[in-house]
């Protein structure tokens, strides 16, 4: 049997197909149209950039320019930002050459935009030079490593090259804001549960707009060490995680009575039973009665709380478990999967449990919360920006009535001196440790190929 060729498969995934724009227009399948459109690297820009390039190309097209990507503010629950997704962004954009096929397709597409009233500005000569002379994008990109902590307003990525080629991929270069927001939230969460609850299972596959964004989210969270289970079978496969699930309301609805459903669920060892029914207290009592019986059979059942006054319900369940002599921290935890939508509410629940003389470290397991996966994960949460900060004629930047939106000129780096952070110009003599590394220079990517090993390396650094 022939070994699977990863390199060949990846080339197939990324290669722009042998297709003309006219042939593309005959395709009616939406998935195929999206896939082909995403594979044309020349199109991975927006009309803003093409318009500015059109205005500039006769007068300033050969200036060497440096653009800087920064996140101007941290999420509302943090004072810092944990950077993520630079590695994947660089590899996805710059691992493969720009082909004549892509360029010819783009020319026809933009000509059609002119014809039909769209914005058809397109510097075909600039792209022809890329195809004829380099194939790959002739840029120099420097960046902090993924999982670096930066402060609002500090540089994250710099991109340098003459003309608009340094600016053209602005939308793609800005997108690390998404995984950075997730990674930052994960760090805050990790600090909040420093007392090491049992490893957590995320169960939000169905809450995401796409499978790709959910997998990216899972990869950002697993680095912190407490996420080792997921209900997303595809994500478990991709990242070597354990799968885990529980019962939901549709399971109960498929039986004549909730009691019958709960009894059936408890036949499985280590089952987590949902008690969020018409009267949660009554169903906590029922679940505990089943739990007591199953322990006599050397099987385990745990309770899941999903709504209502979570603190009161958890205390009630723990008091009942104590009366029944079921207080083994390994077997008798209470799973809380809702009702703790902020760090403040999380701490409030834990404090209430402590005040009732129970240890939340031993007896509570929390599911993933909505604020961790969705709240403030848009670009606005971090005010991600990609701005021109230097040209061969000197430093430049953005001025604004909003000081937070102003950029710092020059080509910048971050230097650590005696445990203090300094913004420095790249050309300054190095005095201590600099955070920026060259990650791409002309057609060379300075990343190792093993993505899973990089995630594991990041985990080890985080857990030190």
C-alpha positions in Angstrom: 0.0 0.0 0.0 1.4 3.4 -1.0 2.3 5.8 1.9 0.1 8.9 2.1 2.0 11.9 0.7 1.3 14.9 2.9 3.2 17.3 0.8 1.4 16.3 -2.4 -2.0 16.4 -0.6 -1.3 19.9 0.8 -0.3 21.1 -2.7 -3.6 19.9 -4.0 -5.4 21.7 -1.2 -3.7 25.0 -2.0 -3.1 24.9 -5.7 -5.2 27.1 -7.9 -6.9 24.9 -10.5 -6.4 25.1 -14.2 -9.5 27.2 -14.9 -10.3 30.4 -16.7 -12.6 33.1 -15.4 -15.1 32.3 -18.2 -15.1 28.6 -17.1 -15.5 29.7 -13.5 -18.6 31.7 -14.4 -20.3 28.5 -15.6 -20.0 26.9 -12.1 -23.2 27.0 -10.0 -22.1 25.0 -7.0 -21.5 27.4 -4.1 -18.9 25.3 -2.3 -16.8 24.9 -5.5 -17.0 28.6 -6.2 -15.9 29.5 -2.7 -13.0 27.1 -2.8 -11.6 28.3 -6.1 -12.1 32.0 -5.0 -10.1 31.4 -1.8 -7.3 29.7 -3.6 -6.5 32.6 -5.8 -4.0 34.4 -3.6 -4.1 37.6 -5.7 -7.8 38.0 -4.7 -7.1 37.8 -1.0 -7.3 41.6 -0.6 -10.0 44.2 -0.6 -11.1 47.1 -2.8 -9.7 49.6 -0.4 -6.1 48.4 -1.1 -6.6 48.2 -4.9 -8.1 51.7 -4.9 -5.1 53.2 -3.0 -2.7 51.3 -5.2 -4.3 52.7 -8.3 -4.0 56.3 -7.1 -0.3 55.8 -6.1 1.2 53.5 -8.7 2.5 56.2 -11.1 4.1 58.4 -8.4 5.1 56.3 -5.4 5.0 52.7 -6.5 8.7 52.0 -5.9 9.0 53.3 -2.4 10.1 50.8 0.2 7.4 50.8 2.8 6.9 49.1 6.1 3.5 48.3 7.5 2.9 47.4 11.2 0.2 45.2 12.6 -0.8 45.9 16.2 -3.7 45.4 18.5 -4.6 48.7 20.0 -6.5 47.5 23.1 -6.8 44.3 25.1 -10.2 42.5 25.7 -12.2 44.1 28.4 -11.3 41.5 31.0 -7.5 41.7 30.4 -4.6 44.2 30.4 -2.6 42.3 27.9 -2.9 40.2 24.7 -1.6 36.7 24.0 -0.7 36.6 20.3 -1.8 33.6 18.2 -2.3 32.6 14.6 0.7 34.4 13.0 2.3 31.1 12.1 -0.7 29.7 10.3 -1.4 33.0 8.6 2.1 33.2 7.2 2.2 29.6 6.1 -1.1 29.8 4.4 -0.3 33.0 2.5 3.3 32.4 1.5 4.0 28.7 1.2 3.0 28.5 -2.5 3.9 30.5 -5.6 1.7 33.0 -7.4 1.0 31.5 -10.8 0.3 32.9 -14.2 -3.0 31.0 -14.1 -4.0 33.0 -11.0 -2.9 36.3 -12.6 -4.8 35.7 -15.8 -7.9 34.8 -13.9 -7.6 37.9 -11.8 -7.1 40.1 -14.8 -10.4 38.8 -16.4 -12.2 39.1 -13.1 -11.3 42.8 -12.6 -11.9 43.6 -16.2 -15.4 42.2 -15.7 -15.8 44.4 -12.6 -15.0 47.4 -14.8 -17.5 46.3 -17.4 -20.3 45.7 -14.9 -19.9 48.8 -12.7 -17.6 47.5 -10.0 -14.2 48.8 -9.0 -11.8 47.3 -11.5 -8.5 48.9 -10.4 -5.8 46.3 -10.8 -2.0 46.7 -11.2 -1.4 43.7 -13.5 2.1 44.8 -14.2 3.1 44.7 -10.5 1.8 41.1 -10.3 3.4 40.1 -13.6 6.8 41.1 -12.1 6.0 38.8 -9.2 5.2 35.9 -11.5 8.1 36.5 -13.9 10.8 37.3 -11.4 10.0 35.6 -8.1 6.9 33.4 -8.2 6.7 33.9 -4.4 5.8 37.2 -2.7 9.1 39.2 -2.3 8.4 40.5 1.2 10.3 40.6 4.5 8.0 39.8 7.4 9.1 40.0 11.0 6.8 39.0 13.9 6.7 38.0 17.5 6.3 34.2 18.1 2.8 32.8 18.7 1.9 32.8 22.4 3.9 36.0 23.1 2.3 38.4 25.5 2.1 41.9 24.1 0.6 45.1 25.5 -2.0 47.2 23.7 -0.3 49.4 21.0 2.8 47.3 20.8 3.8 46.0 17.3 3.1 42.4 16.4 4.0 42.1 12.8 6.0 44.2 10.3 5.9 43.8 6.6 8.4 45.5 4.3 8.7 45.8 0.5 8.5 48.4 -2.3 5.1 49.4 -3.6 1.7 48.1 -2.6 2.8 44.4 -2.3 3.5 45.1 1.4 -0.1 46.3 1.9 -2.1 44.1 -0.4 -2.8 41.2 2.1 -3.9 43.6 4.9 -7.2 41.7 5.5 -5.4 38.4 6.0 -2.6 39.9 8.2 -5.1 41.5 10.5 -7.0 38.3 11.2 -4.7 37.0 14.0 -6.9 39.2 16.2 -9.5 36.4 16.4 -7.3 33.6 17.8 -5.4 36.2 19.8 -8.6 37.2 21.5 -9.3 33.5 22.2 -5.8 32.8 23.5 -6.0 35.9 25.8 -9.3 34.8 27.2 -7.9 31.3 27.7 -5.0 32.7 29.7 -7.4 34.7 31.9 -9.5 31.6 32.4 -6.3 29.6 33.2 -5.4 32.1 35.9 -8.9 32.0 37.3 -8.7 28.2 37.7 -5.1 28.1 38.8 -6.2 25.6 41.4 -6.5 23.1 38.6 -10.0 21.8 38.2 -10.3 18.5 36.3 -9.5 18.8 32.6 -12.3 20.6 30.8 -14.4 19.4 27.9 -15.6 22.0 25.4 -19.0 21.3 23.8 -19.5 24.3 21.4 -19.1 22.8 18.0 -22.7 23.7 17.2 -22.3 27.3 18.3 -19.8 28.2 15.6 -20.4 29.6 12.2 -17.9 27.3 10.5 -16.0 24.1 11.3 -12.7 25.8 10.5 -13.2 28.6 13.1 -14.2 26.2 15.7 -11.1 24.1 15.1 -8.9 27.2 15.3 -10.6 28.1 18.6 -9.9 24.6 20.0 -6.2 24.8 19.1 -5.9 28.1 20.8 -7.4 26.8 24.1 -5.7 23.5 24.3 -2.3 25.1 24.8 -3.3 26.1 28.3 -3.3 22.5 29.4 -6.8 22.2 30.9 -8.6 21.4 27.7 -8.1 17.8 26.8 -11.6 16.8 25.7 -14.0 18.0 23.0 -17.4 17.0 21.7 -16.2 17.9 18.2 -15.1 14.6 16.7 -13.3 16.3 13.8 -11.3 18.5 16.2 -10.4 15.5 18.4 -9.0 13.9 15.3 -7.1 17.0 14.2 -5.5 17.7 17.6 -5.3 14.3 19.3 -7.9 15.2 22.0 -10.2 12.9 23.8 -13.9 12.9 22.8 -16.5 13.5 25.5 -20.3 14.1 25.5 -23.3 14.0 27.8 -27.1 13.7 27.5 -29.2 16.6 26.2 -32.9 17.5 26.2 -33.6 15.7 22.9 -32.5 12.4 24.6 -35.1 12.9 27.3 -37.7 13.9 24.7 -37.2 10.5 22.9 -38.5 8.5 25.9 -42.0 8.3 27.3 -40.8 9.8 30.7 -37.8 11.6 31.9 -37.4 9.0 34.6 -37.0 6.3 31.9 -34.5 8.3 30.0 -32.4 9.0 33.1 -32.4 5.3 34.0 -31.3 4.4 30.5 -28.5 7.0 30.5 -27.2 5.7 33.9 -26.5 2.2 32.4 -23.3 3.7 31.0 -20.4 4.1 33.4 -19.1 7.6 34.1 -22.2 9.2 32.6 -23.0 12.9 33.3 -26.8 13.2 33.7 -28.6 16.5 32.9 -30.9 17.6 35.7 -32.1 20.8 34.0 -35.8 19.8 33.7 -39.1 21.2 34.9 -38.1 21.0 38.6 -34.3 20.8 38.8 -34.3 20.0 42.6 -36.6 17.0 42.1 -34.4 15.7 39.3 -31.2 16.2 41.3 -32.8 14.0 43.9 -33.7 11.4 41.3 -30.2 11.5 39.8 -28.6 11.0 43.2 -30.9 8.1 43.9 -29.7 6.5 40.7 -26.1 7.5 41.5 -26.3 5.7 44.8 -27.6 2.5 43.2 -25.0 2.6 40.4 -22.1 3.0 42.9 -23.2 -0.3 44.5 -22.7 -1.8 41.0 -19.3 -0.2 40.7 -20.5 2.3 38.1 -20.3 6.1 38.4 -22.8 8.8 37.6 -22.3 12.6 37.8 -24.8 15.4 37.8 -24.9 18.3 35.3 -26.4 21.7 36.2 -27.4 23.8 33.2 -29.7 26.6 34.4 -31.3 28.3 37.3 -29.4 29.6 40.4 -26.3 27.5 39.8 -24.7 28.2 43.2 -27.8 27.3 45.2 -28.4 24.1 43.1 -24.7 23.1 43.4 -24.8 23.5 47.1 -28.0 21.6 47.4 -26.6 18.7 45.3 -23.3 18.6 47.3 -25.2 18.6 50.7 -27.3 15.7 49.5 -24.2 13.8 48.3 -22.6 14.4 51.6 -25.7 13.0 53.4 -25.4 9.9 51.2 -21.7 9.6 51.8 -20.7 10.3 48.2 -17.9 12.8 48.5 -15.0 11.2 46.5 -13.4 14.1 44.6 -12.7 11.8 41.7 -16.2 10.4 41.3 -18.6 12.9 42.9 -18.0 16.2 41.1 -20.8 18.4 40.0 -20.6 19.5 36.3 -21.6 23.2 35.7 -22.1 24.0 32.0 -24.0 27.3 32.2 -24.8 30.2 34.6 -21.2 31.5 34.9 -21.0 33.8 31.9 -18.2 36.0 33.3 -15.1 35.6 35.5 -17.0 37.6 38.2 -20.0 35.1 38.1 -17.5 32.2 38.2 -15.8 33.6 41.3 -19.2 34.3 42.9 -20.3 30.6 42.4 -17.0 29.4 43.8 -17.2 31.7 46.8 -20.7 30.5 47.5 -19.6 26.9 47.5 -16.7 27.7 49.9 -19.1 29.6 52.2 -21.2 26.4 52.3 -18.0 24.5 53.5 -17.4 22.7 50.2 -14.2 22.9 48.2 -14.9 24.0 44.6 -11.4 22.8 43.6 -12.5 19.3 44.5 -16.2 19.1 43.7 -16.9 21.4 40.7 -16.2 20.9 37.0 -17.0 23.8 34.7 -17.9 23.6 31.0 -16.8 26.2 28.5 -18.6 29.4 28.8 -20.1 31.6 26.1 -17.8 34.6 27.0 -14.8 32.4 26.4 -15.9 31.4 22.9 -17.9 34.2 21.5 -18.1 37.4 23.5 -15.8 40.2 22.3 -14.0 38.0 19.7 -14.5 40.5 16.8 -11.9 42.8 15.5 -13.3 45.7 17.5 -12.5 43.9 20.8 -8.8 44.3 20.1 -9.0 47.2 17.6 -6.7 45.4 15.3 -4.9 47.7 12.8 -2.4 47.4 10.0 -0.8 50.8 9.3 2.0 52.3 7.2 4.7 53.3 9.7 7.8 53.8 7.7 9.0 54.6 4.1 12.5 55.1 2.6 11.8 58.8 3.0 11.4 58.5 6.8 8.9 57.5 9.5 5.2 58.1 9.1 2.0 57.1 10.9 -1.6 57.8 11.6 -2.8 60.8 13.6 -6.2 60.8 15.2 -8.5 62.6 17.7 -8.6 59.2 19.4 -5.1 58.7 20.8 -5.6 55.0 21.0 -5.8 54.9 17.2 -2.6 56.7 16.6 0.3 54.6 15.4 4.0 54.8 16.5 6.2 55.6 13.5 9.4 53.7 12.4 10.1 50.0 12.0 9.6 48.8 15.6 10.6 45.9 17.8 10.0 45.0 21.4 13.1 44.6 23.6 13.3 43.2 27.2 15.9 44.9 29.4 16.1 43.8 33.0 12.5 42.5 32.8 11.3 45.8 31.5 9.7 46.2 28.1 10.9 48.8 25.6 9.7 49.8 22.2 12.8 50.2 20.0 13.6 50.9 16.4 14.7 47.8 14.6 18.0 49.6 13.5 19.0 50.3 17.1 21.9 48.3 18.6 20.5 45.2 20.5 21.0 45.5 24.2 19.0 42.6 25.5 16.4 40.1 24.2 14.3 41.2 21.2 10.9 39.6 20.6 10.7 39.9 16.9 12.0 37.2 14.5 12.2 37.1 10.7 9.4 34.6 9.8 9.4 35.2 6.0 11.9 36.7 3.7 11.3 36.6 0.0 10.4 33.0 -0.7 11.7 31.5 2.5 9.4 30.7 5.5 11.3 30.4 8.8 8.9 28.0 10.5 9.4 24.3 11.0 6.7 22.1 9.4 5.5 20.3 12.5 2.5 22.3 13.7 1.5 19.9 16.4 5.0 20.0 17.9 4.8 23.8 17.9 1.5 23.7 19.8 3.1 21.3 22.3 6.1 23.6 22.6 3.8 26.5 23.3 2.0 24.5 26.0 5.3 23.6 27.7 6.3 27.3 27.7 2.9 28.4 29.1 2.9 25.8 31.9 6.4 26.7 33.2 
